[in-house]
Amino acid sequence: MIIHEENHIKNSTADSIPWLSIFNLCYDNPQHLGSTLIRYGISAAELLKISEKPIHPSEPYGRKILFKDSKIEVMLAQWSYQAMAHPHNHGHSQGLIWFAFGDFFEQHFLFRDQNLIPQGEPLFYKEGAVAKVIENDIHSCCPVTEGLSLHLYTPPIDQMKVWDSINKKTLTLANQCGAWIPENNHLILNSTSW
């Protein structure tokens, strides 16, 4: 929940920001997301002021929900140095990821014949670029150094899956968890071995 006021974003009246309209406007033209957000006072510098660092060393990014209702979820991620998210999907959600600060790599995967297979070479996104999230697509992101990304998902993410290639398991996670293998087993709703 953020608005621009006196040169800083506040977590108080996000209802005044038309998140779903912004998403719908930019989904077919992702390159317009950054400039559209800036018109609402949402800049990388302002987002950095309210971002949160990871809580545990095993978490690649700090995760802060800025807005969530029945139609859209807006999440801010502050990434640690070269920390990679585990391969994951976004359930039945589609989305946009604005790489607001720092350059990023994104790797797509296929899960076939009980194997997680990289699909092509990693994609490179310069600071300010936007990646499109497609329903049930498996991917992972990693900043070149450190980074900040803003994620818009519709509908809100529900039962995201993370692929654990070391233990050969697919984990279905609770909605409050990010794209990593949680240390708290209560956040794992289901585990399927390969």
N, C-alpha and C positions, 0 to 999 in steps of 0.2 A: 504494500500500500504506500504509494509514493506520490508526492507532488513537489513541484519546484517552488521554493519560497526562500527569499533572502540568500540566494546562492548555495543552498543545500537542500537535498532531498529529505523529506520527512516521512516516516512510516505512520501516517495517520489517516489520510483521506484518499486512498487508492480508488475509492468508488467514483471519484471524479475523472479518472483516466479510463477511457473506453478500450480496455485491453482486447476484447473480442473484436471490436471494429478495427483496431490496429492490425490484429492478426489477419483478419479477413482481407483487409486492404493490401497487405504485404505478402501473403502466402504465394501468390502467383508471380510476384515481383519482389523477391527477398532482398534485393539490393537496396530497396527503399526503406527497409526497417530502421536502420540507424538514423537517417534524416527525419523519419516520421517520429521516432521517439524523442529526438532532440527538440522537435516542435512542442512537445509536452514537458520540456525541461528535464528529460531523462538523458543525461550524458554519461560517458565513461567515468569522468572525474567525479561526478555526483554519486554514481553507483559505487565507486571505490570507497567513498566515505562511509557507506552503510553496509558494506560487505562484511562477511564473517570468515575468519580463518578456519581451517579444518580443526575439529575437536580432537581427533586421534591421529597418530602418525600413519595409520593404515588407510585413512581417508584421503583421496587425492585432492579434494576441494571442500571448502566450507560451503554449506548449503543454507540459503535463506529464502523462505517463501515470502514473496512480496505481495502476492494477491492470489486468491483461490476462491472460485465459486463453482457452481455445478457445470459451467461451460468451459472455463479456462483456468489454467494454473500458470503463474509467472514465478520463476525461480532464478535467483542470483547465485552464481558459483564463483568463489575466489579460489583459484588453483595454486597449489604449491609448486615449487620448482620442478619442472619436467615430470610431474606426477600424472600418470595415465589412469584413466577410468577403466574399469574392467569392461570387457565386451558386454553389451546390454541392449535390450530393446526398450520401447516405451509403451508396451502393451498395445492397446488399440488407439493410441493417441497419434496425432500428427503434430508437427511443430516447426518452430524456427529457433535457431541459436545465433545470437549476435555476439561475435567475438569482440567485445567492447574494448579490451585492453590486452595487448600481446598477440603474437602470432600463434597459430595452432595447427596441429596435424589431426586429421580424422581418418580412421581406418574402418572400412566396412568388412563384414564377415558373412559367411554362409554357414549354417549348421546342417551338415548332410552326412549320412552314414556314420553317425555317432562321432563326428569330428567337427571342430570349429576351424573353418578354412578362411584365411584372409582373401578378400575379393579385390583383386587389383592392387595397385600401389597406394600408399597413403596419399590423401588429398591435403594440400597446403592452403591455409586460409590466412591472409594478412589481416592485421588488426583492422577492425571495422567491417570485415566481411561477414556474411550470413550463410549458415548451412541450413538446409531444409531437412526435416525429420519426416520420414515416411513410415506409415503404420507397419509395425512388426519388423522393421529393418533392424539389423544387429550392427552396432558400431561402437567405436571407442574414440575418445578425444584425448589429446595431450598437448599442453602448451610447450612451445619451443623453450621458454624459460619459465616465467610465471604468467598468470593471466587472469582475466575476468570475463565471464560470459553470462549473458542474460538469455533465459530459456522461456519460450511461450509454448504451451501445449494445450491442445483441445482435442477431446475432452481432457480433464485433468488425468494425470497418469494413475493407473490402477494396476497393481500386481505386475510391476516391471520384473523382467527376468534378467539375471546376470549369469554369464557363463564362466565357470571356474575351470579353466583348462588344466590347472595343476592337479586338482582332485577329481577331474572328469565328472563334474556335476553341473546341472542347471538349477539355479536357485530362484524361487519366486519370492520377492521381497515385500515387506510392509511398505505402505505408501510414504512413510516418513524417512525412508532410507534412500541414499543416493546410489550411484553406479559403482559400488564396491562390495566386497564381501564383508558383511558386518561382523564385528567381534561379538555383539549381543545376539545370541542364537534366537531370541524371541522375535527378532526382526525378519527371520527366515520363515516364510509361511509354508514353503514346500521345497523339497530337494529331490531331484531326479538324477540318478547315476546314469552315465553313458554306457 
